[in-house]
Amino acid sequence: MQSHDFAKGLVAVVAVGMLTGCATTLRNTSGGAVVKGFVQNIEGLAVKNEDFRRVLYTAKNCQLVVMALKPKEEIGAEVHKLDQFLRIEEGTGEAVLNGVRTPISAGYAVLVPAGMNHNIINTGSVPMKLYTLYAPPNHRDGVVHHTRADAEADNEHFDGKTTE
C-alpha cells in the first residue's frame, strides 16, 4: 500500500471520531489497528462542555478531562498525589497555588505539581471552560459529574480501568 492511501484512511477515521466525539482507534485500509489514542479538537470539546467534570479519555499514565465552572464557582481546594495540568479555554478566574492567587483567563496554563494545595476559581460572570490532564489518572474512566455537588457526592477514584 502506498503511504498516501494509508494517510487517507487515517484522515477518514479521525474525521469520524471527531464527529462522534469518541476516542479513536486509527486503522489502516486493510482494517488492522495502527494506533490507539485520542485525536480530537480539545478546545472545541472544552468550550462545548456544560458539565462540571467529564472524563474524555484515560490512558495508563494520564487522563484527559473537560470541566465547566459556573460564574463564582470553584473546583475546591485540593491536594493530589499526582501532577495536574490545566488550560483555560474561556472565562476568567484565579489559580490558587499554595495560597498564591494568580489571575487567569483564556489561553492560560496552570501546572500543579503533586502535593501542592490548589484551587481554580471562576471570578467572572460567564462559565469558565477548561481541560485538565492528570498524570497518572485521577478519576474513573468515563465518569460525568453534571454539577460540583454531583462530584462531591460521588466518592469515585481511578480504578485502574482505561478507555482502551
VOSE-788693 format. One record per atom (N, C-alpha, C): x, y, z; residue number from 0; atom name. Coordinates in nm, 4 decimals. Example, Ala and Ser with C-alpha at 12.3 -4.5 7.8 and 13.67 -1.06 7.14 Angstrom:
R         X         Y         Z    i  at
R    1.3190   -0.5690    0.7800    0   N
R    1.2300   -0.4500    0.7800    0  CA
R    1.3200   -0.3300    0.7800    0   C
R    1.2850   -0.2250    0.7080    1   N
R    1.3670   -0.1060    0.7140    1  CA
R    1.2900    0.0030    0.7870    1   C
This chain:
R         X         Y         Z    i  at
R    0.0850   -0.1174    0.0000    0   N
R    0.0000    0.0000    0.0000    0  CA
R    0.0891    0.1232    0.0000    0   C
R    0.0498    0.2213   -0.0767    1   N
R    0.1277    0.3449   -0.0823    1  CA
R    0.0950    0.4306    0.0397    1   C
R    0.1908    0.5118    0.0816    2   N
R    0.1739    0.5908    0.2039    2  CA
R    0.0592    0.6902    0.1935    2   C
R    0.0323    0.7473    0.0762    3   N
R   -0.0761    0.8448    0.0677    3  CA
R   -0.2123    0.7762    0.0841    3   C
R   -0.2271    0.6486    0.0432    4   N
R   -0.3513    0.5745    0.0663    4  CA
R   -0.3711    0.5512    0.2156    4   C
R   -0.2637    0.5157    0.2824    5   N
R   -0.2684    0.4940    0.4268    5  CA
R   -0.3108    0.6223    0.4984    5   C
R   -0.2526    0.7344    0.4588    6   N
R   -0.2855    0.8637    0.5196    6  CA
R   -0.4322    0.8986    0.4975    6   C
R   -0.4855    0.8725    0.3779    7   N
R   -0.6276    0.9000    0.3523    7  CA
R   -0.7156    0.8197    0.4460    7   C
R   -0.6799    0.6938    0.4685    8   N
R   -0.7563    0.6095    0.5603    8  CA
R   -0.7535    0.6627    0.7015    8   C
R   -0.6378    0.7088    0.7460    9   N
R   -0.6260    0.7650    0.8806    9  CA
R   -0.7090    0.8918    0.8947    9   C
R   -0.7038    0.9775    0.7933   10   N
R   -0.7795    1.1024    0.7973   10  CA
R   -0.9286    1.0722    0.8073   10   C
R   -0.9768    0.9750    0.7330   11   N
R   -1.1194    0.9400    0.7361   11  CA
R   -1.1606    0.8916    0.8741   11   C
R   -1.0801    0.8076    0.9369   12   N
R   -1.1133    0.7557    1.0693   12  CA
R   -1.1109    0.8673    1.1730   12   C
R   -1.0112    0.9537    1.1657   13   N
R   -1.0025    1.0660    1.2593   13  CA
R   -1.1227    1.1578    1.2416   13   C
R   -1.1641    1.1844    1.1181   14   N
R   -1.2793    1.2708    1.0936   14  CA
R   -1.4054    1.2114    1.1551   14   C
R   -1.4261    1.0807    1.1408   15   N
R   -1.5427    1.0164    1.2015   15  CA
R   -1.5355    1.0282    1.3530   15   C
R   -1.4179    1.0053    1.4107   16   N
R   -1.4020    1.0180    1.5558   16  CA
R   -1.4321    1.1578    1.6048   16   C
R   -1.3910    1.2590    1.5285   17   N
R   -1.4159    1.3968    1.5686   17  CA
R   -1.5639    1.4284    1.5636   17   C
R   -1.6353    1.3742    1.4671   18   N
R   -1.7781    1.3990    1.4559   18  CA
R   -1.8561    1.3305    1.5668   18   C
R   -1.8104    1.2139    1.6091   19   N
R   -1.8820    1.1397    1.7114   19  CA
R   -1.8388    1.1789    1.8523   19   C
R   -1.7256    1.2485    1.8648   20   N
R   -1.6771    1.2889    1.9965   20  CA
R   -1.6213    1.1735    2.0764   20   C
R   -1.5764    1.0680    2.0103   21   N
R   -1.5268    0.9487    2.0777   21  CA
R   -1.3762    0.9370    2.0630   21   C
R   -1.3193    0.8560    2.1503   22   N
R   -1.1792    0.8214    2.1328   22  CA
R   -1.1669    0.7451    2.0015   22   C
R   -1.0516    0.7526    1.9418   23   N
R   -1.0346    0.6985    1.8082   23  CA
R   -0.9281    0.5903    1.8061   23   C
R   -0.9590    0.4772    1.7424   24   N
R   -0.8573    0.3792    1.7092   24  CA
R   -0.8325    0.3940    1.5613   24   C
R   -0.7156    0.4378    1.5252   25   N
R   -0.6826    0.4586    1.3853   25  CA
R   -0.6551    0.3228    1.3216   25   C
R   -0.7049    0.3015    1.2011   26   N
R   -0.6866    0.1752    1.1309   26  CA
R   -0.6303    0.2011    0.9921   26   C
R   -0.5523    0.1064    0.9440   27   N
R   -0.5064    0.1199    0.8070   27  CA
R   -0.6165    0.0694    0.7147   27   C
R   -0.5993    0.0828    0.5843   28   N
R   -0.7059    0.0498    0.4900   28  CA
R   -0.7370   -0.0992    0.4867   28   C
R   -0.6486   -0.1848    0.5352   29   N
R   -0.6778   -0.3276    0.5406   29  CA
R   -0.7515   -0.3645    0.6687   29   C
R   -0.7802   -0.2660    0.7552   30   N
R   -0.8585   -0.2893    0.8765   30  CA
R   -0.7772   -0.3181    1.0008   30   C
R   -0.6463   -0.3312    0.9884   31   N
R   -0.5635   -0.3598    1.1050   31  CA
R   -0.5451   -0.2369    1.1921   31   C
R   -0.5469   -0.2557    1.3239   32   N
R   -0.5271   -0.1436    1.4148   32  CA
R   -0.3858   -0.0891    1.4005   32   C
R   -0.3734    0.0419    1.4022   33   N
R   -0.2440    0.1068    1.3888   33  CA
R   -0.2071    0.1790    1.5174   33   C
R   -0.2921    0.2667    1.5608   34   N
R   -0.2637    0.3492    1.6775   34  CA
R   -0.3907    0.3614    1.7600   34   C
R   -0.3780    0.3467    1.8909   35   N
R   -0.4901    0.3750    1.9787   35  CA
R   -0.4623    0.5106    2.0404   35   C
R   -0.5660    0.5791    2.0775   36   N
R   -0.5445    0.7078    2.1393   36  CA
R   -0.6617    0.7997    2.1214   36   C
R   -0.6385    0.9250    2.1452   37   N
R   -0.7418    1.0279    2.1417   37  CA
R   -0.6962    1.1353    2.0460   37   C
R   -0.7732    1.1585    1.9403   38   N
R   -0.7404    1.2621    1.8426   38  CA
R   -0.8664    1.3451    1.8236   38   C
R   -0.8724    1.4586    1.8885   39   N
R   -0.9921    1.5431    1.8860   39  CA
R   -0.9513    1.6904    1.8940   39   C
R   -1.0460    1.7778    1.8655   40   N
R   -1.0267    1.9213    1.8842   40  CA
R   -1.0612    1.9518    2.0299   40   C
R   -0.9611    1.9517    2.1151   41   N
R   -0.9852    1.9658    2.2590   41  CA
R   -1.0418    2.1025    2.2948   41   C
R   -1.0008    2.2064    2.2238   42   N
R   -1.0568    2.3387    2.2515   42  CA
R   -1.2074    2.3378    2.2256   42   C
R   -1.2491    2.2815    2.1127   43   N
R   -1.3908    2.2743    2.0803   43  CA
R   -1.4689    2.1924    2.1812   43   C
R   -1.4140    2.0786    2.2220   44   N
R   -1.4819    1.9945    2.3213   44  CA
R   -1.4937    2.0659    2.4555   44   C
R   -1.3873    2.1346    2.4957   45   N
R   -1.3891    2.2065    2.6238   45  CA
R   -1.4921    2.3193    2.6213   45   C
R   -1.4961    2.3935    2.5122   46   N
R   -1.5884    2.5076    2.5011   46  CA
R   -1.7346    2.4602    2.4981   46   C
R   -1.7610    2.3481    2.4333   47   N
R   -1.8980    2.2954    2.4248   47  CA
R   -1.9440    2.2286    2.5540   47   C
R   -1.8496    2.1861    2.6368   48   N
R   -1.8834    2.1137    2.7586   48  CA
R   -1.9652    2.1990    2.8558   48   C
R   -2.0722    2.1404    2.9098   49   N
R   -2.1561    2.2086    3.0089   49  CA
R   -2.1443    2.1440    3.1472   49   C
R   -2.0748    2.0315    3.1559   50   N
R   -2.0662    1.9565    3.2813   50  CA
R   -1.9514    2.0061    3.3684   50   C
R   -1.9712    1.9954    3.4993   51   N
R   -1.8645    2.0308    3.5926   51  CA
R   -1.7394    1.9496    3.5608   51   C
R   -1.7575    1.8176    3.5400   52   N
R   -1.6432    1.7316    3.5071   52  CA
R   -1.6894    1.6210    3.4131   52   C
R   -1.6107    1.5978    3.3089   53   N
R   -1.6378    1.4892    3.2139   53  CA
R   -1.5040    1.4282    3.1728   53   C
R   -1.4830    1.3030    3.2098   54   N
R   -1.3605    1.2330    3.1724   54  CA
R   -1.3731    1.1882    3.0267   54   C
R   -1.2838    1.2379    2.9415   55   N
R   -1.2883    1.2057    2.7991   55  CA
R   -1.2057    1.0832    2.7631   55   C
R   -1.0911    1.0692    2.8267   56   N
R   -1.0016    0.9605    2.7874   56  CA
R   -0.9072    0.9284    2.9024   56   C
R   -0.8884    0.7996    2.9253   57   N
R   -0.7989    0.7544    3.0312   57  CA
R   -0.6978    0.6565    2.9731   57   C
R   -0.5711    0.6926    2.9809   58   N
R   -0.4615    0.6040    2.9431   58  CA
R   -0.4000    0.5493    3.0714   58   C
R   -0.3021    0.4636    3.0562   59   N
R   -0.2383    0.4036    3.1730   59  CA
R   -0.1736    0.5078    3.2640   59   C
R   -0.1119    0.6120    3.2032   60   N
R   -0.0340    0.7075    3.2823   60  CA
R   -0.0861    0.8503    3.2823   60   C
R   -0.1956    0.8767    3.2104   61   N
R   -0.2525    1.0112    3.2140   61  CA
R   -0.4009    1.0062    3.1773   61   C
R   -0.4694    1.1147    3.2043   62   N
R   -0.6139    1.1211    3.1838   62  CA
R   -0.6528    1.2615    3.1387   62   C
R   -0.7450    1.2681    3.0412   63   N
R   -0.7931    1.3949    2.9862   63  CA
R   -0.9367    1.4187    3.0323   63   C
R   -0.9605    1.5375    3.0883   64   N
R   -1.0897    1.5732    3.1460   64  CA
R   -1.1259    1.7149    3.1029   64   C
R   -1.2529    1.7383    3.0683   65   N
R   -1.3009    1.8744    3.0455   65  CA
R   -1.3860    1.9150    3.1647   65   C
R   -1.3852    2.0453    3.1939   66   N
R   -1.4611    2.0984    3.3065   66  CA
R   -1.5256    2.2309    3.2685   66   C
R   -1.6368    2.2608    3.3340   67   N
R   -1.7030    2.3907    3.3200   67  CA
R   -1.7382    2.4388    3.4603   67   C
R   -1.6918    2.5580    3.4929   68   N
R   -1.7225    2.6188    3.6229   68  CA
R   -1.8205    2.7330    3.6007   68   C
R   -1.9310    2.7293    3.6726   69   N
R   -2.0298    2.8373    3.6636   69  CA
R   -1.9701    2.9651    3.7220   69   C
R   -2.0279    3.0804    3.6895   70   N
R   -1.9782    3.2052    3.7484   70  CA
R   -1.9724    3.1941    3.9012   70   C
R   -1.8601    3.2341    3.9569   71   N
R   -1.8312    3.2335    4.1003   71  CA
R   -1.8119    3.0934    4.1578   71   C
R   -1.8122    2.9892    4.0740   72   N
R   -1.7904    2.8522    4.1205   72  CA
R   -1.6408    2.8223    4.1219   72   C
R   -1.6016    2.7248    4.2014   73   N
R   -1.4621    2.6839    4.2087   73  CA
R   -1.4522    2.5324    4.2063   73   C
R   -1.3337    2.4841    4.1732   74   N
R   -1.3102    2.3398    4.1790   74  CA
R   -1.3123    2.2951    4.3239   74   C
R   -1.2573    2.3772    4.4093   75   N
R   -1.2471    2.3440    4.5516   75  CA
R   -1.1031    2.3123    4.5852   75   C
R   -1.0540    2.3651    4.6958   76   N
R   -0.9149    2.3430    4.7363   76  CA
R   -0.8897    2.1938    4.7516   76   C
R   -0.7798    2.1476    4.6924   77   N
R   -0.7476    2.0055    4.6969   77  CA
R   -0.5978    1.9855    4.6824   77   C
R   -0.5541    1.8660    4.7182   78   N
R   -0.4147    1.8253    4.7032   78  CA
R   -0.4172    1.6854    4.6422   78   C
R   -0.3403    1.6650    4.5355   79   N
R   -0.3312    1.5334    4.4719   79  CA
R   -0.1920    1.4742    4.4930   79   C
R   -0.1845    1.3424    4.4842   80   N
R   -0.0554    1.2733    4.4850   80  CA
R   -0.0073    1.2527    4.3419   80   C
R   -0.0513    1.3391    4.2515   81   N
R   -0.0176    1.3295    4.1104   81  CA
R    0.0003    1.4688    4.0545   81   C
R    0.0533    1.4767    3.9350   82   N
R    0.0707    1.6055    3.8679   82  CA
R   -0.0558    1.6379    3.7885   82   C
R   -0.0863    1.7669    3.7762   83   N
R   -0.2048    1.8101    3.7028   83  CA
R   -0.1714    1.9321    3.6178   83   C
R   -0.2189    1.9291    3.4940   84   N
R   -0.2056    2.0408    3.4011   84  CA
R   -0.3461    2.0879    3.3678   84   C
R   -0.3691    2.2193    3.3708   85   N
R   -0.4985    2.2765    3.3337   85  CA
R   -0.4768    2.3845    3.2292   85   C
R   -0.5683    2.3935    3.1336   86   N
R   -0.5636    2.5005    3.0324   86  CA
R   -0.7006    2.5639    3.0244   86   C
R   -0.7056    2.6948    3.0394   87   N
R   -0.8299    2.7701    3.0349   87  CA
R   -0.8609    2.8032    2.8893   87   C
R   -0.9819    2.7702    2.8447   88   N
R   -1.0236    2.7987    2.7075   88  CA
R   -1.1171    2.9191    2.6996   88   C
R   -1.2007    2.9372    2.8007   89   N
R   -1.2923    3.0526    2.8069   89  CA
R   -1.3109    3.0931    2.9513   89   C
R   -1.3347    3.2225    2.9720   90   N
R   -1.3652    3.2723    3.1056   90  CA
R   -1.2451    3.3335    3.1743   90   C
R   -1.2715    3.3828    3.2953   91   N
R   -1.1671    3.4455    3.3764   91  CA
R   -1.1778    3.3944    3.5191   91   C
R   -1.0642    3.3966    3.5871   92   N
R   -1.0666    3.3491    3.7245   92  CA
R   -0.9334    3.3651    3.7923   92   C
R   -0.9145    3.2802    3.8919   93   N
R   -0.7906    3.2788    3.9685   93  CA
R   -0.7427    3.1353    3.9846   93   C
R   -0.6132    3.1183    3.9726   94   N
R   -0.5479    2.9943    4.0117   94  CA
R   -0.4878    3.0214    4.1489   94   C
R   -0.5150    2.9336    4.2431   95   N
R   -0.4610    2.9479    4.3780   95  CA
R   -0.3692    2.8281    4.4024   95   C
R   -0.2384    2.8552    4.4080   96   N
R   -0.1393    2.7505    4.4307   96  CA
R   -0.0666    2.7800    4.5606   96   C
R   -0.0846    2.6929    4.6587   97   N
R   -0.0263    2.7127    4.7927   97  CA
R   -0.0535    2.8526    4.8451   97   C
R   -0.1770    2.9004    4.8254   98   N
R   -0.2199    3.0288    4.8780   98  CA
R   -0.1892    3.1489    4.7911   98   C
R   -0.1111    3.1308    4.6847   99   N
R   -0.0762    3.2413    4.5960   99  CA
R   -0.1816    3.2490    4.4853   99   C
R   -0.2481    3.3638    4.4775  100   N
R   -0.3554    3.3849    4.3795  100  CA
R   -0.2991    3.4525    4.2552  100   C
R   -0.3319    3.3947    4.1384  101   N
R   -0.2868    3.4500    4.0114  101  CA
R   -0.4063    3.4605    3.9177  101   C
R   -0.4318    3.5793    3.8619  102   N
R   -0.5415    3.5925    3.7651  102  CA
R   -0.5146    3.5040    3.6424  102   C
R   -0.6189    3.4376    3.5927  103   N
R   -0.6076    3.3542    3.4730  103  CA
R   -0.7247    3.3825    3.3797  103   C
R   -0.7037    3.3556    3.2519  104   N
R   -0.8086    3.3724    3.1512  104  CA
R   -0.7760    3.2805    3.0338  104   C
R   -0.8554    3.2904    2.9280  105   N
R   -0.8369    3.2049    2.8111  105  CA
R   -0.6918    3.2063    2.7646  105   C
R   -0.6383    3.0883    2.7397  106   N
R   -0.5009    3.0743    2.6946  106  CA
R   -0.4024    3.0437    2.8058  106   C
R   -0.4420    3.0615    2.9314  107   N
R   -0.3518    3.0353    3.0427  107  CA
R   -0.3411    2.8853    3.0696  107   C
R   -0.2213    2.8440    3.1070  108   N
R   -0.1958    2.7076    3.1511  108  CA
R   -0.1533    2.7128    3.2973  108   C
R   -0.1936    2.6128    3.3716  109   N
R   -0.1571    2.6008    3.5128  109  CA
R   -0.1019    2.4598    3.5318  109   C
R    0.0166    2.4488    3.5865  110   N
R    0.0752    2.3191    3.6161  110  CA
R    0.0867    2.3063    3.7672  110   C
R    0.0221    2.2018    3.8198  111   N
R    0.0179    2.1791    3.9636  111  CA
R    0.0990    2.0540    3.9958  111   C
R    0.2163    2.0698    4.0571  112   N
R    0.2946    1.9523    4.0947  112  CA
R    0.2255    1.8719    4.2057  112   C
R    0.2524    1.7444    4.2095  113   N
R    0.1978    1.6577    4.3141  113  CA
R    0.2260    1.7167    4.4519  113   C
R    0.1274    1.7081    4.5391  114   N
R    0.1440    1.7541    4.6767  114  CA
R    0.1129    1.9005    4.6999  114   C
R    0.0799    1.9759    4.5953  115   N
R    0.0536    2.1186    4.6101  115  CA
R   -0.0951    2.1449    4.6326  115   C
R   -0.1264    2.2249    4.7337  116   N
R   -0.2640    2.2679    4.7563  116  CA
R   -0.3010    2.3644    4.6448  116   C
R   -0.4170    2.3400    4.5825  117   N
R   -0.4553    2.4241    4.4681  117  CA
R   -0.6065    2.4362    4.4557  117   C
R   -0.6473    2.5387    4.3822  118   N
R   -0.7877    2.5631    4.3528  118  CA
R   -0.7933    2.6483    4.2260  118   C
R   -0.8999    2.6303    4.1507  119   N
R   -0.9302    2.7160    4.0360  119  CA
R   -1.0664    2.7774    4.0642  119   C
R   -1.0745    2.9099    4.0573  120   N
R   -1.1976    2.9821    4.0904  120  CA
R   -1.2407    3.0643    3.9697  120   C
R   -1.3672    3.0502    3.9314  121   N
R   -1.4231    3.1339    3.8256  121  CA
R   -1.4678    3.2640    3.8911  121   C
R   -1.3977    3.3723    3.8635  122   N
R   -1.4328    3.5025    3.9209  122  CA
R   -1.5191    3.5848    3.8260  122   C
R   -1.5459    3.5301    3.7078  123   N
R   -1.6174    3.6043    3.6050  123  CA
R   -1.7679    3.5866    3.6100  123   C
R   -1.8346    3.6439    3.5099  124   N
R   -1.9810    3.6403    3.5022  124  CA
R   -2.0305    3.5411    3.3960  124   C
R   -1.9377    3.4670    3.3336  125   N
R   -1.9731    3.3638    3.2357  125  CA
R   -1.9013    3.2344    3.2759  125   C
R   -1.9482    3.1207    3.2265  126   N
R   -1.8816    2.9946    3.2618  126  CA
R   -1.7345    2.9935    3.2203  126   C
R   -1.6535    2.9314    3.3027  127   N
R   -1.5131    2.9093    3.2701  127  CA
R   -1.5036    2.7684    3.2123  127   C
R   -1.4452    2.7586    3.0935  128   N
R   -1.4296    2.6291    3.0271  128  CA
R   -1.2811    2.5952    3.0257  128   C
R   -1.2489    2.4727    3.0627  129   N
R   -1.1099    2.4318    3.0690  129  CA
R   -1.0968    2.2824    3.0441  129   C
R   -0.9742    2.2415    3.0190  130   N
R   -0.9452    2.0989    3.0198  130  CA
R   -0.8263    2.0760    3.1094  130   C
R   -0.8152    1.9532    3.1586  131   N
R   -0.7086    1.9199    3.2508  131  CA
R   -0.6549    1.7815    3.2198  131   C
R   -0.5265    1.7652    3.2420  132   N
R   -0.4594    1.6361    3.2303  132  CA
R   -0.4093    1.5970    3.3681  132   C
R   -0.4443    1.4760    3.4101  133   N
R   -0.3920    1.4190    3.5338  133  CA
R   -0.2882    1.3143    3.4953  133   C
R   -0.1753    1.3127    3.5653  134   N
R   -0.0732    1.2116    3.5394  134  CA
R   -0.0202    1.1607    3.6739  134   C
R   -0.0540    1.0405    3.7125  135   N
R   -0.1394    0.9415    3.6459  135  CA
R   -0.2879    0.9775    3.6601  135   C
R   -0.3783    0.8932    3.6054  136   N
R   -0.5222    0.9226    3.6128  136  CA
R   -0.5711    0.9418    3.7562  136   C
R   -0.6761    1.0221    3.7686  137   N
R   -0.7326    1.0540    3.8997  137  CA
R   -0.8770    1.0081    3.9148  137   C
R   -0.9517    1.0016    3.8058  138   N
R   -1.0948    0.9701    3.8113  138  CA
R   -1.1260    0.8410    3.7368  138   C
R   -1.2397    0.7833    3.7690  139   N
R   -1.2892    0.6652    3.6989  139  CA
R   -1.3110    0.7002    3.5523  139   C
R   -1.2688    0.6130    3.4620  140   N
R   -1.2836    0.6392    3.3194  140  CA
R   -1.4302    0.6598    3.2827  140   C
R   -1.4559    0.7633    3.2032  141   N
R   -1.5903    0.7897    3.1535  141  CA
R   -1.6835    0.8596    3.2503  141   C
R   -1.6384    0.8884    3.3707  142   N
R   -1.7277    0.9496    3.4693  142  CA
R   -1.7709    1.0891    3.4233  142   C
R   -1.8976    1.1209    3.4493  143   N
R   -1.9529    1.2529    3.4205  143  CA
R   -2.0197    1.3032    3.5477  143   C
R   -1.9796    1.4201    3.5928  144   N
R   -2.0447    1.4880    3.7047  144  CA
R   -2.1051    1.6156    3.6478  144   C
R   -2.2365    1.6209    3.6419  145   N
R   -2.3030    1.7369    3.5834  145  CA
R   -2.2811    1.8635    3.6669  145   C
R   -2.2717    1.8472    3.7988  146   N
R   -2.2536    1.9622    3.8876  146  CA
R   -2.1424    1.9332    3.9884  146   C
R   -2.0966    2.0374    4.0548  147   N
R   -1.9962    2.0183    4.1602  147  CA
R   -2.0541    1.9344    4.2733  147   C
R   -2.1819    1.9546    4.3040  148   N
R   -2.2472    1.8750    4.4083  148  CA
R   -2.2449    1.7267    4.3716  148   C
R   -2.2688    1.6947    4.2448  149   N
R   -2.2610    1.5553    4.1990  149  CA
R   -2.1207    1.4992    4.2233  149   C
R   -2.0198    1.5801    4.1914  150   N
R   -1.8811    1.5361    4.2078  150  CA
R   -1.8481    1.5122    4.3545  150   C
R   -1.8939    1.6010    4.4411  151   N
R   -1.8657    1.5863    4.5837  151  CA
R   -1.9392    1.4682    4.6449  151   C
R   -2.0573    1.4355    4.5918  152   N
R   -2.1363    1.3231    4.6438  152  CA
R   -2.0830    1.1884    4.5956  152   C
R   -2.0041    1.1881    4.4892  153   N
R   -1.9521    1.0649    4.4305  153  CA
R   -1.8085    1.0457    4.4761  153   C
R   -1.7869    0.9503    4.5645  154   N
R   -1.6532    0.9255    4.6175  154  CA
R   -1.5764    0.8326    4.5225  154   C
R   -1.5712    0.8722    4.3962  155   N
R   -1.5062    0.7882    4.2957  155  CA
R   -1.3596    0.8248    4.2816  155   C
R   -1.2830    0.7249    4.2463  156   N
R   -1.1414    0.7457    4.2171  156  CA
R   -1.1025    0.6500    4.1053  156   C
R   -0.9920    0.6754    4.0426  157   N
R   -0.9447    0.5900    3.9342  157  CA
R   -0.9327    0.4459    3.9848  157   C
R   -0.9923    0.3553    3.9083  158   N
R   -0.9971    0.2142    3.9480  158  CA
R   -0.9053    0.1255    3.8648  158   C
R   -0.8176    0.1864    3.7868  159   N
R   -0.7239    0.1096    3.7066  159  CA
R   -0.7734    0.0758    3.5671  159   C
R   -0.9007    0.1019    3.5383  160   N
R   -0.9556    0.0721    3.4060  160  CA
R   -0.9342    0.1902    3.3122  160   C
R   -0.8808    0.1624    3.1944  161   N
R   -0.8523    0.2659    3.0964  161  CA
R   -0.9585    0.2662    2.9869  161   C
R   -0.9543    0.3657    2.9014  162   N
R   -1.0508    0.3780    2.7930  162  CA
R   -1.0396    0.2620    2.6958  162   C
R   -0.9183    0.2161    2.6671  163   N
R   -0.8986    0.1071    2.5705  163  CA
R   -0.8301   -0.0103    2.6361  163   C
